Amino acid sequence: MKIDSKAFRVGEGHKVRLKDTPTRVAPYYRDKADYERLLQNHVARLRALQPLLYAHDRYALLIIFQAMDTAGKDGAIKHVMSGVNPQGCEVHSFKHPGPEALAHDFLWRAAQRFPERGRIGIFNRSYYEEVLIVRVHPELLQAQLLPEDTLENDGKLWERRYESIRGVERHLHRNGTRVVKFFLHLSREEQRRRLLSRFDEPEKNWKVSAADIEERKYWKEYMRAYEACLGATSTRHAPWYAVPADDKLNARLIVSQVILETLESMPLAYPKVDAKRRAELRRLRRALEKDASAQF
């Protein structure tokens, strides 16, 4: 079955209702072997496109993953990007901001990690935490040293942050960085099952924390925050994709398909060799051949 990525794209200005958005769709694979074949095909195509992106050296790709805990962000990054050259791809995970980050605006630390031209950057969580977890837990704002009038006018705080995010993503697009964003949409029941598996499997015990269980109490608040965020910040140039994540294998196929389509939409080409360059290459070749013959 062909993956229609447009089915998962959040339209610009669209009012998002996550309870009406599927967390599971019919699988795009027949069985595990078929999934492996399809994913490896996607990985091979990504592997072929990456050096073209690097050689063209005019564009970059920024991939953002946001989701509730256990939704499969790490697994998607690991499996989908398994074939790319690590020299041309950087993954950054954004934890709670430290003192240096808190002394700057909320976009500052992410801006230090935007990918260079010719490269792929992956954000495992991102500046979007500032309109998600901070919106659910507004007490976190107190540590951000914001001006008093900003905090007092908090009715517009989130809209202004959405505006800032749209602005920086528009700036990135204008300067050659293509931005694609994935919300891995997991059901509350599937999260419960995955958390329980971390208790049952000793090698996963380290992943369990009291915070994971505590945050489940705020599920409805998180869903409202995601709905507002996706609707306000999905644009033509930096779209969100709400990927059904209850089936991890299906989610990886959807994610890899979208990344492929994004790279294939770029007008990439290897640098052209003009007459002057060809003459230089001939001269360099003659010098190299002469150098080899001089050794005997």
LODO-864913 format. One record per residue (C-alpha): residue in one letter; x, y, z. Coordinates in steps of 0.5 Angstrom, whole numbers, padded with zeros to 4 digits, always signed. Example, Ala and Ser with C-alpha at 12.3 -4.5 7.8 and 13.67 -1.06 7.14 Angstrom:
A+0025-0009+0016;S+0027-0002+0014;
***
This chain:
M+0000+0000+0000;K+0003+0007-0002;I+0004+0012+0004;D+0000+0018+0002;S+0004+0023+0007;K-0001+0029+0006;A-0006+0025+0010;F-0002+0026+0016;R+0000+0033+0014;V-0003+0039+0019;G-0006+0044+0014;E-0004+0051+0016;G-0009+0055+0020;H-0012+0048+0021;K-0016+0047+0028;V-0013+0041+0031;R-0017+0036+0035;L-0013+0030+0037;K-0018+0026+0039;D-0021+0025+0032;T-0014+0024+0030;P-0012+0017+0029;T-0006+0014+0033;R-0006+0008+0029;V-0008+0006+0022;A-0008+0000+0017;P-0001-0002+0016;Y+0003-0001+0010;Y+0007-0007+0011;R+0005-0015+0010;D+0009-0017+0016;K+0016-0016+0019;A+0020-0018+0013;D+0016-0014+0009;Y+0017-0008+0014;E+0024-0009+0014;R+0025-0009+0006;L+0021-0003+0006;L+0025+0001+0011;Q+0031-0001+0008;N+0029+0001+0001;H+0028+0008+0004;V+0034+0008+0008;A+0038+0006+0001;R+0035+0012-0002;L+0036+0017+0004;R+0044+0014+0003;A+0044+0016-0004;L+0041+0023-0003;Q+0045+0025+0003;P+0052+0026-0001;L+0048+0030-0006;L+0045+0035-0001;Y+0052+0036+0002;A+0056+0037-0005;H+0050+0042-0007;D+0052+0046-0001;R+0046+0050-0001;Y+0041+0047+0003;A+0040+0044+0010;L+0035+0040+0013;L+0032+0040+0020;I+0028+0035+0023;I+0024+0036+0029;F+0021+0030+0033;Q+0016+0032+0039;A+0012+0027+0043;M+0009+0024+0049;D+0014+0019+0053;T+0015+0012+0050;A+0012+0015+0043;G+0018+0012+0039;K+0022+0018+0038;D+0029+0015+0039;G+0027+0009+0035;A+0025+0013+0029;I+0031+0017+0029;K+0035+0010+0030;H+0032+0006+0025;V+0030+0011+0020;M+0037+0015+0020;S+0041+0008+0020;G+0044+0009+0013;V+0046+0016+0013;N+0054+0018+0014;P+0054+0021+0021;Q+0059+0026+0019;G+0053+0030+0015;C+0048+0029+0021;E+0047+0031+0028;V+0042+0029+0033;H+0041+0034+0039;S+0037+0032+0045;F+0034+0038+0049;K+0033+0037+0056;H+0031+0042+0062;P+0035+0048+0060;G+0041+0050+0064;P+0043+0057+0067;E+0046+0059+0061;A+0040+0058+0057;L+0035+0061+0062;A+0039+0067+0061;H+0037+0068+0054;D+0031+0068+0050;F+0027+0061+0049;L+0030+0060+0042;W+0037+0061+0043;R+0040+0054+0045;A+0036+0051+0039;A+0039+0056+0034;Q+0046+0054+0036;R+0045+0047+0034;F+0041+0049+0027;P+0045+0045+0021;E+0050+0048+0017;R+0048+0048+0009;G+0049+0041+0006;R+0048+0037+0013;I+0042+0034+0016;G+0040+0036+0024;I+0035+0032+0028;F+0032+0035+0034;N+0030+0030+0039;R+0025+0035+0043;S+0026+0042+0041;Y+0024+0049+0042;Y+0017+0047+0042;E+0018+0045+0049;E+0017+0052+0051;V+0010+0052+0048;L+0008+0045+0051;I+0011+0043+0057;V+0012+0050+0060;R+0005+0051+0058;V+0002+0045+0062;H+0007+0047+0068;P+0007+0055+0067;E+0011+0055+0074;L+0017+0054+0070;L+0017+0061+0067;Q+0019+0064+0073;A+0026+0061+0072;Q+0026+0064+0065;L+0027+0071+0068;L+0022+0074+0063;P+0020+0082+0064;E+0015+0083+0069;D+0010+0086+0063;T+0011+0079+0059;L+0009+0075+0065;E+0003+0080+0067;N+0000+0079+0060;D+0001+0072+0060;G-0006+0071+0056;K-0002+0073+0050;L+0005+0070+0052;W+0003+0063+0048;E+0001+0067+0041;R+0007+0071+0042;R+0012+0065+0042;Y+0008+0062+0036;E+0009+0068+0032;S+0017+0068+0034;I+0017+0060+0032;R+0014+0062+0026;G+0019+0067+0024;V+0025+0063+0026;E+0022+0058+0021;R+0021+0062+0016;H+0028+0065+0016;L+0031+0058+0016;H+0027+0057+0010;R+0029+0063+0006;N+0036+0062+0008;G+0036+0054+0005;T+0034+0050+0011;R+0028+0046+0010;V+0024+0044+0016;V+0020+0038+0017;K+0016+0037+0024;F+0014+0030+0027;F+0009+0029+0032;L+0009+0022+0034;H+0001+0021+0036;L+0001+0016+0042;S-0006+0014+0045;R-0006+0014+0053;E-0007+0007+0053;E-0001+0005+0049;Q+0003+0009+0053;R+0001+0005+0059;R+0003-0001+0056;R+0009+0001+0054;L+0011+0004+0061;L+0009-0003+0064;S+0014-0007+0059;R+0019-0002+0062;F+0018-0005+0069;D+0017-0013+0066;E+0024-0012+0062;P+0030-0012+0066;E+0034-0008+0061;K+0029-0003+0060;N+0028-0002+0068;W+0033+0004+0067;K+0028+0008+0063;V+0022+0008+0068;S+0022+0014+0073;A+0017+0017+0077;A+0016+0023+0073;D+0014+0019+0067;I+0008+0016+0072;E+0007+0023+0074;E+0006+0027+0068;R+0001+0022+0065;K-0004+0026+0070;Y-0003+0032+0065;W-0005+0028+0059;K-0011+0032+0057;E-0007+0039+0059;Y-0002+0036+0054;M-0007+0034+0049;R-0009+0041+0049;A-0002+0044+0049;Y-0001+0040+0043;E-0007+0042+0039;A-0006+0049+0040;C+0001+0048+0038;L+0000+0044+0032;G-0005+0049+0029;A-0001+0055+0030;T+0006+0053+0028;S+0004+0048+0022;T+0006+0052+0016;R+0007+0051+0008;H+0014+0052+0009;A+0015+0048+0016;P+0009+0043+0016;W+0008+0039+0022;Y+0006+0031+0021;A+0001+0028+0026;V+0004+0021+0025;P+0000+0015+0028;A+0005+0012+0033;D+0001+0006+0036;D+0005+0002+0031;K+0012+0004+0031;L+0014+0000+0025;N+0008+0004+0021;A+0011+0010+0024;R+0018+0009+0022;L+0015+0008+0015;I+0011+0014+0015;V+0017+0019+0018;S+0022+0016+0013;Q+0017+0017+0007;V+0016+0024+0009;I+0024+0026+0010;L+0025+0023+0003;E+0020+0027+0000;T+0022+0033+0003;L+0030+0032+0000;E+0027+0030-0006;S+0023+0036-0007;M+0030+0040-0006;P+0033+0042-0013;L+0039+0039-0011;A+0045+0037-0016;Y+0052+0036-0016;P+0057+0042-0018;K+0057+0043-0026;V+0064+0042-0029;D+0066+0048-0034;A+0071+0048-0039;K+0076+0052-0034;R+0075+0047-0029;R+0076+0041-0034;A+0082+0044-0036;E+0085+0045-0028;L+0083+0037-0027;R+0087+0035-0033;R+0093+0039-0031;L+0092+0036-0024;R+0091+0029-0027;R+0098+0030-0031;A+0102+0032-0025;L+0099+0026-0021;E+0101+0021-0026;K+0108+0025-0027;D+0109+0024-0020;A+0107+0016-0020;S+0112+0015-0026;A+0118+0019-0022;Q+0118+0014-0017;F+0121+0008-0021;
***
